[in-house]
């Protein structure tokens, strides 16, 4: 019977780890990362506290409100500044995610 050297044993263990523990990347849902910028005022997942509750609102309503902020129709406050940081595609992902929250 042949015994493994410490080095051989370590290599066998490392090889076994590579085979038995695959690494799987997890991607957050589209829009969730973008919505994380809203948490201080609107809470996690858009559910409050304090300011407007965004969770479950119509995606088109949220999108239109954000576009109004971008155009300056609602003044130049904090929401106007935040909204300017998003492209149209990012706004769509953001509002779609918020609309799916309950």
C-alpha positions as a Markdown table, in Angstrom:
| # | Residue | x | y | z |
|---|---|---|---|---|
| 1 | Unk | 0.0 | 0.0 | 0.0 |
| 2 | Unk | 1.3 | 3.4 | -1.0 |
| 3 | Unk | 0.9 | 6.4 | 1.3 |
| 4 | Unk | 0.7 | 10.0 | 0.2 |
| 5 | Unk | 3.3 | 12.5 | 1.1 |
| 6 | Unk | 2.1 | 15.7 | 2.8 |
| 7 | Unk | 2.5 | 17.5 | -0.5 |
| 8 | Unk | 0.6 | 14.8 | -2.4 |
| 9 | Unk | -2.2 | 14.8 | 0.2 |
| 10 | Unk | -2.5 | 18.7 | -0.1 |
| 11 | Unk | -2.6 | 18.5 | -3.9 |
| 12 | Unk | -5.3 | 15.8 | -3.7 |
| 13 | Unk | -7.4 | 17.9 | -1.3 |
| 14 | Unk | -7.1 | 21.0 | -3.4 |
| 15 | Unk | -8.0 | 19.1 | -6.5 |
| 16 | Unk | -11.1 | 17.7 | -4.7 |
| 17 | Unk | -12.1 | 21.1 | -3.6 |
| 18 | Unk | -12.0 | 22.4 | -7.2 |
| 19 | Unk | -14.3 | 19.6 | -8.3 |
| 20 | Unk | -16.8 | 19.6 | -5.5 |
| 21 | Unk | -17.3 | 23.4 | -5.0 |
| 22 | Unk | -18.2 | 25.2 | -8.2 |
| 23 | Unk | -18.3 | 28.9 | -8.0 |
| 24 | Unk | -21.5 | 30.5 | -9.3 |
| 25 | Unk | -21.8 | 34.2 | -9.8 |
| 26 | Unk | -25.0 | 35.7 | -8.6 |
| 27 | Unk | -26.3 | 38.8 | -10.4 |
| 28 | Unk | -28.8 | 41.1 | -8.7 |
| 29 | Unk | -32.1 | 41.7 | -10.4 |
| 30 | Unk | -32.0 | 44.4 | -13.1 |
| 31 | Unk | -32.6 | 47.8 | -11.5 |
| 32 | Unk | -31.9 | 46.7 | -7.9 |
| 33 | Unk | -28.4 | 48.1 | -7.8 |
| 34 | Unk | -29.6 | 51.4 | -9.4 |
| 35 | Unk | -32.4 | 51.6 | -6.8 |
| 36 | Unk | -29.9 | 51.2 | -4.0 |
| 37 | Unk | -29.1 | 54.9 | -4.4 |
| 38 | Unk | -32.6 | 55.7 | -3.3 |
| 39 | Unk | -32.6 | 54.0 | 0.1 |
| 40 | Unk | -31.7 | 56.9 | 2.4 |
| 41 | Unk | -34.9 | 58.8 | 1.6 |
| 42 | Unk | -37.2 | 56.1 | 0.2 |
| 43 | Unk | -36.0 | 53.1 | 2.2 |
| 44 | Unk | -34.8 | 49.7 | 1.0 |
| 45 | Unk | -36.9 | 48.5 | -2.0 |
| 46 | Unk | -38.7 | 51.9 | -2.1 |
| 47 | Unk | -40.9 | 51.2 | 0.9 |
| 48 | Unk | -40.3 | 54.3 | 3.0 |
| 49 | Unk | -39.8 | 55.7 | 5.6 |
| 50 | Unk | -40.5 | 59.4 | 5.5 |
| 51 | Unk | -40.5 | 60.4 | 1.8 |
| 52 | Unk | -42.7 | 59.1 | -1.0 |
| 53 | Unk | -43.2 | 55.3 | -1.1 |
| 54 | Unk | -42.0 | 54.2 | -4.5 |
| 55 | Unk | -42.6 | 50.4 | -4.2 |
| 56 | Unk | -45.5 | 49.2 | -6.3 |
| 57 | Unk | -46.1 | 52.5 | -8.1 |
| 58 | Unk | -46.7 | 52.4 | -11.8 |
| 59 | Unk | -43.4 | 52.2 | -13.8 |
| 60 | Unk | -44.6 | 54.8 | -16.3 |
| 61 | Unk | -45.6 | 57.2 | -13.5 |
| 62 | Unk | -42.2 | 56.9 | -11.8 |
| 63 | Unk | -40.4 | 57.3 | -15.1 |
| 64 | Unk | -42.4 | 60.4 | -16.0 |
| 65 | Unk | -41.7 | 61.9 | -12.6 |
| 66 | Unk | -38.0 | 61.3 | -13.0 |
| 67 | Unk | -38.0 | 62.7 | -16.5 |
| 68 | Unk | -39.7 | 65.9 | -15.1 |
| 69 | Unk | -36.9 | 66.1 | -12.5 |
| 70 | Unk | -34.3 | 65.7 | -15.3 |
| 71 | Unk | -35.9 | 68.5 | -17.3 |
| 72 | Unk | -36.0 | 70.8 | -14.3 |
| 73 | Unk | -39.8 | 71.0 | -14.3 |
| 74 | Unk | -39.7 | 70.2 | -10.5 |
| 75 | Unk | -37.0 | 72.6 | -9.5 |
| 76 | Unk | -33.3 | 71.9 | -8.9 |
| 77 | Unk | -33.5 | 70.1 | -5.6 |
| 78 | Unk | -32.0 | 66.8 | -4.6 |
| 79 | Unk | -34.2 | 64.7 | -6.9 |
| 80 | Unk | -33.3 | 66.8 | -9.9 |
| 81 | Unk | -29.6 | 66.2 | -9.2 |
| 82 | Unk | -30.1 | 62.4 | -8.6 |
| 83 | Unk | -32.2 | 62.0 | -11.7 |
| 84 | Unk | -29.5 | 63.6 | -13.9 |
| 85 | Unk | -27.1 | 60.7 | -13.0 |
| 86 | Unk | -29.2 | 58.2 | -15.0 |
| 87 | Unk | -29.6 | 57.4 | -18.7 |
| 88 | Unk | -33.0 | 56.6 | -20.1 |
| 89 | Unk | -32.2 | 52.9 | -20.1 |
| 90 | Unk | -31.1 | 53.0 | -16.5 |
| 91 | Unk | -34.3 | 54.9 | -15.5 |
| 92 | Unk | -36.4 | 52.1 | -17.2 |
| 93 | Unk | -34.5 | 49.4 | -15.3 |
| 94 | Unk | -34.9 | 51.4 | -12.0 |
| 95 | Unk | -38.6 | 52.1 | -12.3 |
| 96 | Unk | -39.4 | 48.6 | -13.5 |
| 97 | Unk | -37.7 | 47.1 | -10.5 |
| 98 | Unk | -39.4 | 49.6 | -8.1 |
| 99 | Unk | -42.8 | 48.9 | -9.7 |
| 100 | Unk | -42.4 | 45.1 | -9.0 |
| 101 | Unk | -41.7 | 45.7 | -5.3 |
| 102 | Unk | -44.7 | 45.2 | -2.9 |
